[in-house]
Amino acid sequence: MAVQLPKSTRATSKEVDRRLDAAVAEQEQIFLDRQPRSRQLSERAVRVLAGGVTSSWQITRPQTVWISHGAGSKIYDVDGTEYVDMHGGYGAGLAGHAHPAIVEAVCRRVVRGTHFAQPTEDAIIVAEELRSRFGLPLWRFTNSGTEATMDAVHLMRAITGRDLIIKVEGCYHGHHDSVQVSVTPEADDIGPADRPVGAPASTGIPEAILALTKIASFNSVGSVRRLLEENPGQVAGMIIEPIMMNAGIILPVEGYLAGLKEVLHEHGALLAFDEVKTGLTVGPGGATVAYGTTPDIVCLAKAIGGGLVFGAVGGTQEVMSYVAKGIYNMVGTFNGNPLSVAAGRAMLEEIATEHAYEEIGALRARIDQALSDVIAEVGLPAHVVSVGAKGCVTFSTETVRDYREFLEIDDRYNHAHWLFQHNGGVFLPPWGKTEQWLISVQHDSSDIDRLLGNFGRFARAVTG
Ligand SMILES: Cc1ncc(COP(=O)(O)O)c(C=O)c1O
């Protein structure tokens, strides 16, 4: 992590408003002018794809960007423009694109059949790798992060015979009912800080399900203790992103994760880490190893598949005995499908190596230092937060510790930054302040040069 805060901001809020609005308007026009083919595809798409996309997370402002292909650290849109890809498919792209080890593993597998609904040997090798990285003995596979966290919640309920779960305000765990609560709630819907109110993240979530999910604050063991004491013998467990990564990047304070485990266990409840995003990206054994607290359950997805559809759930001997004995029925036609486990094996054995993490660490250090220098030089109210291959600029002079502080960030900075990067040939994840960039194993210094150049232009445009 690197945090460097400017001593003061130089512009008045009116000037800032004017500069931000002008920068966004100008950059959105440049964006649209460069992408006529994407516009045509969007116009055609809305006639057959609801909203013109295949997942609502694919919508970008001012217009959806349609991709032609990717190679190494780059992706290419349908208008032929090259981008350094630091979107990384929302954190799945640690391997970069068409990595030779993934291509070889997938090609070798695809000609020998891709689906049997019977296991292939690669599944054992992937599970052995995950066991040694995350320190949990037993694993099962899924097809997505959503499925992994859904199984984790079911498991916690199955084991304890209790219905309530605890979830942190502002954490995203996929789109199954139990966790579609207080994901990105508006300030008006969240209730007082010492007693957060659960707000549905979408329509279609029944009130009865909402009532089963209790909301805690990130970095507050006290808020979890309160919920456990107010609902004695009723809480099955807690699911949490150990580093919040759907609210920029919010790091756990020292002792927080260990404190959670202790208080939950005291009350007979379980702890599940959702490492779908953090998994392989913050280090070889995720936040679990980086912060030294092994939960009862770890959920993985995204990067472990090397770009293919893959998720995993790991658990202690006791937790997974409920699966092994068939007490909790963990199933799925495509779980552990041969293509995914072949790619996952290549990812773990050949790509996400110690050496790769060292190289990524060097690129991260360069980004952190260079961006912090620009921020200090122009007096931008911002600082850099990074961990492993992930990083973001948080547009606040203060360290953000929970969702409520995150809510106060002016998202126009993030959108303007995204546009400057995009028009300058770097594809960052859309959705403003919620997301982070990803450095893949195929990025190099010249890719970082482009990111830094764009950031300098953005920072000067919005500070004058
Ligand atoms: C922390 C976290 N958990 C779970 C999910 C859901 O994963 P998926 O989109 O593969 O269902 C996401 C997706 O962004 C995520 O960020």
The ligand as an SDF file (V2000), in Angstrom:
LIG
                    3D

 16 16  0  0  0  0  0  0  0  0999 V2000
  -15.9410   -9.8470   -4.3210 C   0  0  0  0  0  0  0  0  0  0  0  0
  -16.8190  -10.4630   -5.3640 C   0  0  0  0  0  0  0  0  0  0  0  0
  -17.5210  -11.5620   -5.0450 N   0  0  0  0  0  0  0  0  0  0  0  0
  -18.3060  -12.1880   -5.9370 C   0  0  0  0  0  0  0  0  0  0  0  0
  -18.4490  -11.6880   -7.2090 C   0  0  0  0  0  0  0  0  0  0  0  0
  -19.3510  -12.3840   -8.1850 C   0  0  0  0  0  0  0  0  0  0  0  0
  -18.5770  -13.0690   -9.1090 O   0  0  0  0  0  0  0  0  0  0  0  0
  -19.2290  -13.4660  -10.5080 P   0  0  0  0  0  0  0  0  0  0  0  0
  -19.4310  -12.1980  -11.2630 O   0  0  0  0  0  0  0  0  0  0  0  0
  -18.1860  -14.3830  -11.1100 O   0  0  0  0  0  0  0  0  0  0  0  0
  -20.4890  -14.1730  -10.2330 O   0  0  0  0  0  0  0  0  0  0  0  0
  -17.7440  -10.5370   -7.5820 C   0  0  0  0  0  0  0  0  0  0  0  0
  -17.8760   -9.9910   -8.9430 C   0  0  0  0  0  0  0  0  0  0  0  0
  -17.4490   -8.9210   -9.2700 O   0  0  0  0  0  0  0  0  0  0  0  0
  -16.9190   -9.9060   -6.6320 C   0  0  0  0  0  0  0  0  0  0  0  0
  -16.2500   -8.7870   -6.9220 O   0  0  0  0  0  0  0  0  0  0  0  0
  1  2  1  0
  2  3  1  0
  2 15  2  0
  3  4  2  0
  4  5  1  0
  5  6  1  0
  5 12  2  0
  6  7  1  0
  7  8  1  0
  8  9  2  0
  8 10  1  0
  8 11  1  0
 12 13  1  0
 12 15  1  0
 13 14  2  0
 15 16  1  0
M  END
$$$$
